């Protein structure tokens, strides 16, 4: 028992002696790693500043800075390990990574796919940090573009993390790609109103709204003849194309149009429907001279159009006639009953 305790104490003493002997190397390794870490941060900030001054490939500069920093820190880690562990060889780690690259590729397939998509997005720059984009059901301001995913901030204050592979393969709408943006809205006027007068009033109202550009000029187009209204589409341009500016401009434009049309008696009708009642029997089915289904009848006999009021009136008359017939039959029954013995 005493021999076992002695051996354990000797082993602990040897470990402490070895640690004390390697302590200067550990300190040097930590200093070397710190220098590499600072060098990586310096290179990262230098690349970011250089890309920001060029105003081109700014997003790529951010990612290249991160990659350069990670590479420098990795090299610093290898150097520190060699200092602390003289028997360690970086070639062994590289060989180990080469052997396991296939397994790593299968395990991190999605990560590598998003990484490559992120690099391509940063090279081509279809959008940048600060742009407003819409992809699928998500829309917001691009906050950050990383190698794996892109983060956007929605207009209601939420963060959406979208994988770069989805941004690379799906359609992306960039609302801030150009300095000007066109907005449009559809509304209807009554069939009894003059189209040219309504278009002139709408154009005048739009042109008086602050923020609406005179060039390109706004316009109003007839886009449809609906069941209860003539559909008009008003279009106008604004800048800058922020989402808040677009909503404010639409609010002011629609309020001005509503006020102008109302002051000049232009109707903005509600949706209406017409119900047509007709007799449809086997003898009249398909005979437009005897059946009216909402289109003008041909030459010859044509039935009268029916209305709900007329149908109610006919129903009331039928009820009145049936009541009078019932009342007239009762005295006869009573008289017959009195005549019986």
C-alpha positions as CSV (number, residue, x, y, z in Angstrom):
1,X,0.0,0.0,0.0
2,X,2.8,2.4,0.9
3,X,4.6,1.5,-2.4
4,X,1.4,2.4,-4.4
5,X,1.1,5.8,-2.6
6,X,4.8,6.4,-3.2
7,X,4.5,5.6,-6.9
8,X,1.5,8.0,-7.2
9,X,3.3,10.8,-5.5
10,X,6.3,10.3,-7.7
11,X,4.0,10.4,-10.8
12,X,2.4,13.6,-9.7
13,X,5.8,15.1,-8.9
14,X,7.0,14.2,-12.4
15,X,3.9,15.8,-13.9
16,X,4.5,19.0,-12.0
17,X,8.1,19.0,-12.9
18,X,7.3,18.5,-16.5
19,X,4.7,21.3,-16.4
20,X,7.1,23.6,-14.8
21,X,9.7,22.8,-17.4
22,X,7.2,23.4,-20.2
23,X,5.8,26.5,-18.6
24,X,8.1,29.0,-20.4
25,X,7.1,27.3,-23.7
26,X,3.5,27.6,-22.8
27,X,3.9,31.3,-22.1
28,X,5.7,31.8,-25.4
29,X,3.0,29.8,-27.2
30,X,0.3,32.0,-25.7
31,X,2.2,35.1,-26.7
32,X,2.6,33.8,-30.3
33,X,-1.1,32.9,-30.5
34,X,-2.0,36.4,-29.2
35,X,0.2,38.0,-31.9
36,X,-1.4,35.9,-34.6
37,X,-4.9,36.8,-33.2
38,X,-4.1,40.5,-33.3
39,X,-2.6,40.2,-36.7
40,X,-5.8,38.5,-37.9
41,X,-8.0,41.3,-36.5
42,X,-5.7,43.9,-38.1
43,X,-5.9,42.2,-41.5
44,X,-9.6,41.9,-41.2
45,X,-10.2,45.6,-40.4
46,X,-7.7,46.6,-43.2
47,X,-9.6,44.6,-45.8
48,X,-12.9,46.0,-44.6
49,X,-11.6,49.6,-44.8
50,X,-10.1,49.0,-48.3
51,X,-13.4,47.6,-49.6
52,X,-15.4,50.4,-48.0
53,X,-13.2,53.1,-49.8
54,X,-13.7,51.4,-53.1
55,X,-17.5,51.2,-52.7
56,X,-17.5,48.0,-54.7
57,X,-17.6,44.5,-53.4
58,X,-18.0,45.8,-49.9
59,X,-19.8,42.7,-48.8
60,X,-17.0,40.5,-50.3
61,X,-14.5,42.5,-48.3
62,X,-16.3,41.7,-45.1
63,X,-16.2,37.9,-45.8
64,X,-12.7,38.0,-47.1
65,X,-11.7,39.8,-43.9
66,X,-13.3,37.1,-41.8
67,X,-11.7,34.3,-43.8
68,X,-8.3,35.9,-43.6
69,X,-8.6,36.3,-39.9
70,X,-9.7,32.7,-39.4
71,X,-6.7,31.5,-41.6
72,X,-4.2,33.5,-39.6
73,X,-5.6,32.3,-36.3
74,X,-5.5,28.7,-37.5
75,X,-1.8,29.1,-38.5
76,X,-1.1,30.7,-35.1
77,X,-2.8,27.8,-33.4
78,X,-0.5,25.3,-35.3
79,X,2.6,27.3,-34.4
80,X,1.6,27.4,-30.7
81,X,1.0,23.7,-30.6
82,X,4.4,23.1,-32.1
83,X,6.0,25.2,-29.4
84,X,4.2,23.5,-26.6
85,X,4.4,20.0,-28.1
86,X,7.6,19.5,-30.0
87,X,6.5,16.1,-31.1
88,X,3.5,17.6,-32.9
89,X,3.8,17.9,-36.7
90,X,1.3,20.0,-38.7
91,X,1.5,17.5,-41.5
92,X,-0.2,14.9,-39.3
93,X,-3.2,17.2,-38.9
94,X,-3.3,17.9,-42.6
95,X,-3.1,14.2,-43.3
96,X,-5.9,13.5,-40.8
97,X,-8.1,16.2,-42.4
98,X,-7.4,14.8,-45.9
99,X,-8.5,11.3,-44.8
100,X,-11.7,12.5,-43.2
101,X,-12.6,15.1,-45.9
102,X,-15.1,12.7,-47.5
103,X,-16.9,12.1,-44.3
104,X,-16.8,15.8,-43.4
105,X,-18.2,16.6,-46.9
106,X,-21.2,14.3,-46.4
107,X,-21.8,15.5,-42.8
108,X,-21.6,19.2,-43.6
109,X,-23.0,19.1,-47.1
110,X,-25.7,21.8,-46.4
111,X,-23.1,24.0,-44.7
112,X,-20.7,23.8,-47.6
113,X,-23.5,24.4,-50.1
114,X,-24.6,27.6,-48.2
115,X,-20.9,28.6,-47.9
116,X,-20.3,28.4,-51.7
117,X,-23.6,30.1,-52.4
118,X,-22.6,32.9,-50.0
119,X,-19.2,33.4,-51.7
120,X,-21.0,33.6,-55.1
121,X,-23.5,36.1,-53.8
122,X,-20.7,38.2,-52.4
123,X,-18.8,38.1,-55.7
124,X,-21.8,39.1,-57.9
125,X,-23.5,41.3,-55.2
126,X,-27.1,41.2,-56.4
127,X,-27.9,43.1,-53.2
128,X,-25.9,44.7,-50.4
129,X,-26.2,45.4,-46.7
130,X,-28.9,48.1,-46.3
131,X,-30.9,47.0,-49.4
132,X,-34.5,46.1,-49.1
133,X,-35.2,42.7,-50.5
134,X,-38.1,40.3,-50.8
135,X,-37.6,36.5,-51.1
136,X,-40.6,34.2,-51.0
137,X,-42.9,35.4,-48.1
138,X,-40.1,37.4,-46.4
139,X,-39.3,41.1,-46.9
140,X,-37.0,43.5,-45.1
141,X,-33.7,45.3,-44.8
142,X,-30.5,43.3,-45.2
143,X,-28.6,43.5,-42.0
144,X,-25.7,41.1,-42.5
145,X,-24.4,38.7,-45.2
146,X,-22.5,35.8,-43.7
147,X,-20.9,32.8,-45.3
148,X,-23.8,30.6,-44.2
149,X,-26.8,32.8,-44.2
150,X,-28.1,36.3,-44.7
151,X,-30.0,38.2,-42.0
152,X,-32.8,40.6,-42.8
153,X,-34.8,42.8,-40.5
154,X,-38.5,42.9,-41.3
155,X,-40.4,46.2,-41.3
156,X,-42.2,45.1,-38.1
157,X,-39.0,44.6,-36.2
158,X,-38.2,40.9,-36.6
159,X,-35.0,39.2,-37.8
160,X,-35.2,36.5,-40.5
161,X,-32.2,34.2,-41.1
162,X,-32.3,32.9,-44.7
163,X,-29.8,30.3,-45.9
164,X,-27.6,31.6,-48.8
165,X,-28.4,28.6,-50.9
166,X,-32.1,29.7,-51.0
167,X,-31.1,33.2,-51.9
168,X,-28.9,31.9,-54.7
169,X,-31.5,29.6,-56.3
170,X,-34.8,31.4,-55.6
171,X,-35.9,34.7,-57.1
172,X,-35.1,37.8,-55.0
173,X,-36.7,41.2,-55.5
174,X,-34.4,44.1,-54.6
175,X,-36.6,47.1,-53.9
176,X,-33.7,49.5,-53.6
177,X,-31.7,48.4,-56.7
178,X,-32.4,51.8,-58.4
179,X,-32.8,55.3,-57.2
180,X,-36.4,55.6,-58.3
181,X,-39.4,53.3,-57.7
182,X,-42.8,53.2,-59.3
183,X,-46.0,52.7,-57.3
184,X,-49.4,51.9,-58.6
185,X,-53.0,51.4,-57.4
186,X,-56.3,50.4,-59.0
187,X,-59.7,51.9,-58.3
188,X,-63.0,52.1,-60.1
189,X,-65.4,54.8,-61.2
190,X,-69.0,54.6,-62.2
191,X,-70.1,53.8,-65.7
192,X,-72.0,57.1,-65.8
193,X,-68.9,59.2,-65.2
194,X,-66.6,60.6,-67.9
195,X,-63.4,58.7,-68.1
196,X,-61.3,61.6,-69.4
197,X,-62.5,64.0,-66.7
198,X,-61.7,61.4,-64.0
199,X,-58.2,60.7,-65.4
200,X,-57.5,64.5,-65.5
201,X,-58.6,64.9,-61.9
202,X,-56.5,62.0,-60.7
203,X,-53.4,63.2,-62.5
204,X,-53.8,66.6,-61.1
205,X,-54.2,65.2,-57.6
206,X,-51.2,63.0,-57.9
207,X,-48.9,65.7,-59.2
208,X,-49.7,68.0,-56.3
209,X,-48.6,65.4,-53.7
210,X,-45.1,66.2,-52.3
211,X,-42.5,63.5,-53.1
212,X,-44.1,62.4,-56.4
213,X,-41.6,62.9,-59.3
214,X,-42.5,65.0,-62.3
215,X,-40.3,62.9,-64.5
216,X,-41.1,60.1,-65.1
217,X,-44.6,61.6,-65.1
218,X,-47.5,59.9,-63.4
219,X,-50.2,58.4,-65.6
220,X,-53.7,56.8,-65.4
221,X,-54.7,53.9,-67.5
222,X,-58.0,52.1,-68.1
223,X,-57.3,48.5,-67.3
224,X,-60.8,46.8,-67.1
225,X,-64.5,47.0,-67.3
226,X,-65.8,45.3,-64.2
227,X,-69.4,44.4,-63.3
228,X,-70.0,47.6,-61.4
229,X,-67.1,50.0,-62.2
230,X,-64.6,51.1,-64.8
231,X,-61.2,50.0,-63.5
232,X,-58.4,52.7,-63.6
233,X,-54.8,52.2,-62.6
234,X,-52.8,55.2,-61.4
235,X,-49.0,55.0,-61.5
236,X,-46.4,57.4,-60.0
237,X,-42.7,57.5,-59.2
238,X,-41.0,58.4,-55.9
239,X,-37.4,58.5,-54.5
240,X,-35.8,57.4,-52.3
241,X,-37.4,54.0,-52.5
242,X,-37.6,53.2,-48.8
243,X,-40.6,51.2,-47.6
244,X,-41.8,53.9,-45.2
245,X,-41.6,56.5,-48.0
246,X,-43.6,54.2,-50.3
247,X,-46.4,53.8,-47.7
248,X,-46.5,57.5,-47.0
249,X,-46.6,58.4,-50.7
250,X,-49.4,55.9,-51.3
251,X,-51.4,57.3,-48.3
252,X,-51.1,60.8,-49.6
253,X,-51.8,59.9,-53.2
254,X,-55.0,57.9,-52.4
255,X,-56.3,60.6,-50.0
256,X,-55.7,63.3,-52.7
257,X,-57.5,61.2,-55.4
258,X,-60.4,60.5,-53.1
259,X,-60.8,64.1,-52.2
260,X,-60.5,65.4,-55.8
261,X,-63.1,62.9,-57.2
262,X,-65.5,63.5,-54.4
263,X,-65.4,67.3,-54.9
264,X,-66.3,66.9,-58.6
265,X,-69.0,64.3,-58.2
266,X,-67.1,61.3,-59.6
267,X,-68.6,58.1,-58.2
268,X,-66.5,55.4,-56.6
269,X,-69.1,52.7,-56.7
270,X,-69.5,49.7,-54.5
271,X,-69.6,46.2,-56.0
272,X,-73.1,45.4,-57.1
273,X,-74.8,42.3,-58.4
274,X,-78.0,41.8,-60.5
275,X,-80.3,38.8,-60.1
276,X,-82.5,37.9,-63.1
277,X,-85.5,35.7,-62.6
278,X,-87.0,33.8,-65.6
279,X,-89.0,30.7,-66.4
280,X,-86.9,27.8,-67.6
281,X,-88.8,24.8,-68.7
282,X,-88.1,22.1,-71.2
283,X,-90.2,23.9,-73.7
284,X,-88.5,27.3,-73.2
285,X,-85.0,26.1,-72.5
286,X,-82.6,27.6,-75.2
287,X,-85.4,29.6,-76.9
288,X,-84.2,33.2,-76.6
289,X,-87.5,34.5,-77.8
290,X,-89.2,33.1,-74.8
291,X,-86.4,33.1,-72.2
292,X,-84.4,36.1,-70.9
293,X,-81.1,35.4,-69.2
294,X,-79.4,38.8,-69.0
295,X,-78.8,39.5,-72.7
296,X,-81.0,41.2,-75.2
297,X,-83.6,39.0,-76.8
298,X,-83.7,38.4,-80.5
299,X,-86.4,39.6,-82.9
300,X,-89.9,38.5,-82.1
301,X,-91.5,37.6,-78.9
302,X,-89.5,38.4,-75.7
303,X,-90.5,37.8,-72.1
304,X,-90.6,40.7,-69.7
305,X,-87.7,41.0,-67.2
306,X,-88.7,40.0,-63.7
307,X,-87.8,41.7,-60.5
308,X,-87.9,40.8,-56.8
309,X,-90.6,43.4,-56.2
310,X,-92.7,42.1,-58.9
311,X,-92.3,38.5,-57.6
312,X,-93.3,39.6,-54.1
313,X,-96.3,41.5,-55.5
314,X,-97.5,38.4,-57.5
315,X,-97.1,36.3,-54.4
316,X,-99.2,38.7,-52.3
317,X,-101.9,38.8,-54.9
318,X,-102.0,35.0,-55.0
319,X,-102.3,34.8,-51.2
320,X,-105.1,37.4,-51.3
321,X,-107.0,35.5,-54.0
322,X,-106.7,32.2,-52.1
323,X,-107.9,33.9,-48.9
324,X,-110.9,35.4,-50.6
325,X,-111.8,32.1,-52.2
326,X,-111.6,30.4,-48.8
327,X,-113.8,33.1,-47.2
328,X,-116.4,32.9,-49.9
329,X,-116.7,29.1,-49.5
330,X,-117.4,29.2,-45.8
331,X,-121.0,30.8,-46.0
332,X,-122.0,28.1,-48.4
333,X,-120.9,25.4,-46.1
334,X,-122.7,27.0,-43.2
335,X,-125.9,27.5,-45.2
336,X,-125.8,23.8,-46.3
337,X,-125.3,22.8,-42.7
338,X,-128.4,24.9,-41.6
339,X,-130.6,23.4,-44.3
340,X,-129.9,19.9,-43.1
341,X,-132.5,18.5,-40.7
